[in-house]
Amino acid sequence: MNKPFVAINYIDCKEEYKSRFEELFGSRAKAIDTMPGFRSMNVLKPKTNDAPYLIVSYWDSEEQFKSWTGSPEFIEGHKRGFEDIRKAREEGRQAPMTSSFKTYDVISN
């Protein structure tokens, strides 16, 4: 039997990119919503400037989450943000945001 699984993406945005990041999530493709094993997602905005945004997704299993991150739907859902990062690098600037996934098994609800 699969264990419920949570992935948290910690997103640090440069100050000038925060409104763009929020715009991207507000108009997201919603491709994740149709993926097998996907339960739900929360996008959390920090209340202080020194904390990252959190994207918390809930899955039926780790395998299903990994399938999402390797899928064409994942690339499609993230292409605008990836393009922003690519443009910044081409222009010799730092990426406007960085991302770090941490994953968890659910032991209690």
N, C-alpha and C positions, 0 to 999 in steps of 0.2 A: 504494500500500500504506500502511496506517495505521501510525503509529509508536506503540509502547507509551508509556503516559502515566501519570504519578503526580500525584495531588493531595494536598497536606498541609494539613490544617486545624489551625491553631494556636489552642488554646482556653485562655484565661486565666480561671480561676475565683476568685471570692472564697473565702477560707479556709472560711467557713461553708457554702459550696455544693459543695465538693469531693465529699463523700460522696453528695450527691444526683446530681451529674454521673455518678459511677461507677455508681450505681444505675440511672440512665437507660440507660447503655450496657450494663449487665449484663442488662437486660430489654428490649433494643431490638426493634423490630418486624421487623428483618431484611429490610425491603423492598428494600434495595440488592442483596441477594444474588441476586435474580432479574432484575436489570436487564441488558439486552444490553450486552456489552462489559466488564462488571465481572469482575475476576479475583480480588481478595482485598482484605482490609483488616486493618490493625493499629491498635489503640488503645494508645498508649504513655503510661504514667503517669510523671511526672517524679520523679526521686530527690531533688530539692531543691525548696524552696517557691518559688523565684524563676523557675522554668522552666514553660512551658505544657505542657498535655497535647497530644499530637500524634495526629491521626487520619490515617493514611496509607492512601490507597486506590489500587489499581492497576487500570488500564483498558487496553482494547485501543486506544482512541483518545481524543483530546480531545473530539471530537464526541459520543461516547457519554457521557463524563463530563458535558458540558454538558446533554445530554438528561436525565440523572439530576437535575441541580440544578433543572431547570425542570419536573419531573414531579409529578403528584399523589402519587406514592409518596414523593418527597422531603419534601413537606409532611407527609404522614402519619407518616413516620419521625422527624420533628423536632418534632411538634406539642406534646409535653409540655415540651420545653425552651423552645420559643417561648412557651408559656403561662406558664412561670415568669418569663420576661423581661417579658412583658406585665403580669403581676400586680405585679412590682416597680415598673415605671414608673407604673402606676396609683396605687400607694401612695407615689409621690414618691421612691422609692429608686433607686439605680443598679442597672443590670442585674447579676445575679449572675455572669454570664460574658460574655465577648466572644469573637468568632471572627474569624479572618483566614485566608483561603485563599491558598496559593501553589501554583503548578503547575509541572510539570517534564516534559520529554521524557526518556525513558530512552536513554542513549547506550552503556551497558555493563551487563551482568549479572554 
